[in-house]
Amino acid sequence: MPDRRFDIPPLDEVAMAAARARQASLTKPLGALGVLEDIACRLAGIQGTARPSISRKYVVVAAADHGVAAEGVSAYPPEVTAQMLANFLNGGAAINVLARFAGAELLVVDAGVASDVPGDTAALRRVAVRRGTSNIVTGPAMTRSEAQAMIEAGAGIARELADAGAQVIATGEMGIGNTTPAAAITSVFTGRPPELVTGRGTGVDEAGYARKVDVVRRAIERNRPDPEDPIGVLAAVGGFEIAFMAGLALGAAERRVAVALDGFISTAAALGANGINPAVRDYAFATHRSAEAGHAAALERLGMRPMLELDMRLGEGSGAALGFQVMEAAVRLHNEMATFEEAAVSQRSPEGR
C-alpha cells in the first residue's frame, strides 16, 4: 500500500479577513479577548465563513493494547483497557461526563484491544487489524501496512463524521502502557532524549519510572525510527490507537473539520500526522497541556499554544472536551457581541493610538 499524503486545503484567507474585520468592529478594544479572537478567526478560515460554528462536536476515543506493557511500564494491568472501554460504553467514565457537559457526541473505537470487552458492545466501532501491538523493545510495534491501515481507518471515521455534520472532532484514547510509545514518538520527532520526554503515566513509582525511561531508550535503539519517515515511526514505536488518531486528524483536515487535540498521547499522534502533512497543524487546536513530561516538548515542536493548563493526565479526550468550552466561548463572543455601530458606542479616537 503506497503512502498517502492527504489533500488538505489551505485555510480560507477571505473568510479569515472578514472574521478579523468583524473582531475589529466588536464593542471591545482590538485584541482584548486575546487567544479567543485567534480561535474564532482560525475557525472561520477552516469553515470558510466569517461566522463559524461548533454546534456539532464529537469526541472519538480509540482504544488499543500495547505489547510493551509486559515491561512493567504501567501501574495498571493490560486488562484495564477493555474494562475501561466497557465503562465508556456504559457512560461512567470522565469523558462521558465531560462530553455530555460540552454537548458533544461520543464515539468509542476498538483499534486493537487485546481482550474481550465485557457487556453490550453494540455501540463499539471495531477497526482493529490485530489484538494489541508487539513489544517495541524487541522489534517494531506493527508492520508498515498495519500502520497504514490504522491511519486510513482513522481518516475513514473522520470522513463519516464530516458527512454527519461534524465541525470539530476531539482525538481521545485509552490504552494501558501507551504513554511509553508516546514518549518514544516524541523523542524521535523532537530529538530530545527519552529522560526528558518520558513521564509517570498512570503513576509508576521511582523504580517503575527508571524502567520506563530505559524501555523508551531501548525501543528507539532497537528500531532506529527515522523522523523523516513518519509512517515508519508510527509503525516502529507507536500504537494502533496512535496511528488511528493521526489518521483521524488528517482525515478531518481534508474535510475542513477542526481537530481538538487532547493530551500527551493525542499530541504524539499529531506529531505523526504533522510528519505526513504539516498542513494538518492549521486545523488542530491544542486544548491543554498535561502533566506528562513530554507534552510540552511535543506542543513546542508543533508550534502550538495550549488553551488550558490544569495538570491533567487522564487521556480519554477529557482535556479536549474541556477545550470545547473555550472554543464555544470564542465562537459565541465572535458571533453574538454587538458591533460599535449596533450598540451606538463610540470607537477609539485616532489620538488614542
N, C-alpha and C positions, 0 to 999 in steps of 0.2 A: 504494500500500500504506500503510494508516494505521500510525502509530507504535504499538508495543505496550509497555506499561509493565511487564509481567511481574508475576505474582501471587506475591509472595514471602511466605511465612508468617512470623509472629514466632517468636522463639526460645521454646522450651517452658520457661516460668518454673518450673513444678513440678519438672521434671527437673533444672533448674539448682540449685534449692534443695536437692533431695535430694543432688546431687553436692557442693554446698558443705558439707552436713551430714556427708557421708562424709569429705571432706577434714579436717573438724574432729575426726573420730574416729580418724584415722590416727596411727601412732606417730611423731610429729614435732611440733614447735611449729607452731601455726597460721601459715601464710604462709611457712614455712621453705623451701618449694620455689618460691617466687616466681611467676614467669610460668608455670611448668609447671602450677601449680594452676589458673590462669586458663584456660589452653588446655584442660585436661580438663573444666572446668566449662562452657566455651562449647561444646565438642563435645557435651556432654550435652544442652545446650539445642538444638543443631542436630538431633541424632538422636532427641530425645525420650525419653532413658533416662538413669538415674543412672550407668550403667556403659557408657560409649561405647566404640567400637572403630574402628580404622582399618586393619583387616586387608586391606581391598580398596582399593588405591591405584592411581591411574592418572596418567600424565604424557601430556598431549596437546601435541604440538609442531606448530604451524601455521606454514607457510612461505609467503612471498609476496615478489614483487619490487616495486620502487618506482621510478617514473619520475624521482624526484628524484635517483637515483643518477647521472644524467647530469651533475649539477652538480659532481661530484667530491667528494662528502661522505664517501666511504668509502675506506679504504686497500686494499680488495679489489674486484675486478671483479664485476659482477652475476651472471655465470655461476656463481659460487661458491654461490649459493643452491641451485641444482639439484644441484650436486656434493655439497653437504653433505646434502641430502635423501637421496641415494644412500648416503652414509656412515651416516646414521641407520638406513636400511633394512638395511644390511649389518652393523650392530651395532658400528661402530668409533668412534663419537663419544663425547664425555664424558658425554652424557646417557644413552647406552646403559649405560655402566659404572655410573653413579650410580643409575639406575633399577633395575638388577639388584641393586646393593648394598642398596637400600631395599626390595626385594621388590615393586616397582611394575611394572605393565604399561605399555608404551609404545605410543601411537597416533600415527602420523605423518600429517599432513593437508596436502594441496596446496590452499592458499587463494587461489592466484593467482601461481604461479611462471611466469616469462616464457619459460624454455627447457625443453626436454625433459629429464626426469630419466633418467639413464643406468641401465642394469641392470634387474633384475627388480623391477617396481613393483607386484606383486600385492598387497602389504600396504599400499600407499599409498591413503589415502582422498582422493578428489577432490571438492571442493565449490566450486571456483573459478568465478566468473562472468566473469572476464577474466584475461588473462595479464599481470598487473602493473598498478599504478595509473598514473595520469597524473602529470606533473611538477607538484608543488604550487606551484612558483614561477610557473608560467604559468596556473594555474587549479586547480579542485578535484581532489583525488586520485581521486574517484569520484563517481558520481551518488548521490543520496539513496536511490534504490531499490536500488542495488548495496550500499550500506552496510547497509540494512535486510536484504537477502538474506544478507549475511555474518553479521550478528547472529543471524538465525534459524538459519543453518547451525550456528553455534557452540552455540546453545541445543538444537538437534536432537541433536548429538553428546552433549551433557550428559545429555539425557533417555535416550538409548540406553545410556550408561554407568551411569546410575542404575538402569535396568531390569536391568542386568547385575550389580548389587550394589555399585556404587562407593560408598565412604564419604568419599573425598576425591579431588579432581581438581586436578592442577597445571596451570597455564597456562604453556606454553612456546612459543617462537617461533624462527624463523630467517628473515632477510631482509636482504640487503646494502642498507645505507642506512637501515635502519628506526629507528636512534636519532634521525634527523633529524625524521621525523613525530612520534616520541615526544616530542621536545623541544618541537615546536610545540603539540602537545596539552597538555603540561604547562604551557607558558607561558599558554595560553588559560585553562585551568581554575584555575590558581593566581594569575594576574595578575602573575607575575614576568616580567621582561624576558628575551629569548632568551639573552643572555650569561650569565645566572645559572642557566639550566636546560639548557644545551647542553654536552655533554661530548665526549670524543675518540672515542667509539665503538670502532671496530676499531683505533684507534691512529694517527689522522692527525697530521701534523706541524703546526707553528705556522701555516703558511700555509693548510693544509687546515682547521685549526680556525677560523681567522678567516673563511674562506669559508663554513664550515658555519653559524656564527652568523649571517652575513649572509643565507644562504639561508633559515634559520628566520624571520628578521625579514621578509624579502621575501614569504615564503609567507603569513604572517599578514596583512601589509598588503594583499596581493593578494586574499585570500579573505575577510577580515574575519569569521571564525567567531564565533558568538555562544555564550558559555558557558551561556546558558540553554536552548540547543538542542543537547543532547549528540550526537544523531544527526547533526545538521548539522556539528558539529565533526569527528566521525569521518570524514564524507564529504569535508569541505573539506581537511583537512590530515592525515588518518590513513592507514591502510594496510589492505589486505584482511585480513591476519592479526591486526591490532589490533582491527578490528571483530569478527572471529571470536572472539577471546579475550574481548571484552566480552560477547558472547552466551553463550559457554561459562560464564562466571561467573554470569550472570543465570539461565541455564537450570539450572545446578547448584543455585543457591539456591532456585529454585522447587521443586525436588525434595528439599529438605532435605539436600543434599550439601555438605560443606565444600569450600572452594576454597583452594588453596595458591598464592599469588602468587609469581612468580619475581622478576626484576629490573626494570630501568627500563621496558622496553617493555611487559612484563606489567602493571606498575603504571599505566602510561599508559592501557592498556586498561581497567583498573579505575576510573580517573577517569571514563572514558566510561560504564561500567556504573553507577557511582555517580550520574552525572547522570540516567540513565534511571530508576533506582530506588535511592535511598540505603539501602534495607534490605539490599542486597547486602553491605554492609560487615559485617553481623553474621555472615556466613558465610565471610568472607575472612580469611586469615591472611597477614601479611607475613613471609615466611620469612627474608629477609636484606635488607641494604642494600648496594647495589652501589657501585662506584667512580664511576659516572656522576653528573655534577653535579646533574642534575635529579631523581634518585631520592629523595633526602631531602626535596625540596620536595613531590613527589607523595605520599609517605608522610605528611608533615605535613598536607597538605590532606585526606587521608583519615582522619587521626587514628589512624594505625597505628604500632605499635612493632615493629621487626623483631626476629626471633629471633636472627639471626646478623649479624656484620659481618666479612667476610673479603676485602674489596676485590676481589670477583669482578665481571666484566663480560662474561661469556660468553653469557648467554642460554640458549636451548635448554630451559629448565626446570631447569637444573643446580642453582641455589641452592634451588629448591623441593624437589628430590629430597633435598638435604641436610636441609632443613627437615622432611621426613617423619620423619627420625630423631629430631628434637626432639619432634615431635608423638607419635610412637610411645612415646618415653620418658615423656612426660606421661601418656599413657593407661595404660601398664603400671604406673607408680607408683600411679596412682589406683585401679586395679583389683586389684593384686596385693599391695600393702603390707598388713600386719596392722593391725587396729584396736587401740587400747589394751586393750580388753576381751579380744580374741582372744590378744594377746601377754602378758596379765597384767602390763601396765606401768602404773604409777600415772600419772594425769593431773596436769596442772598444778594446784597448790593455789590456792585463792582468794586467799591472801595474796601470791601472786606476780604478781598483776595489775599 
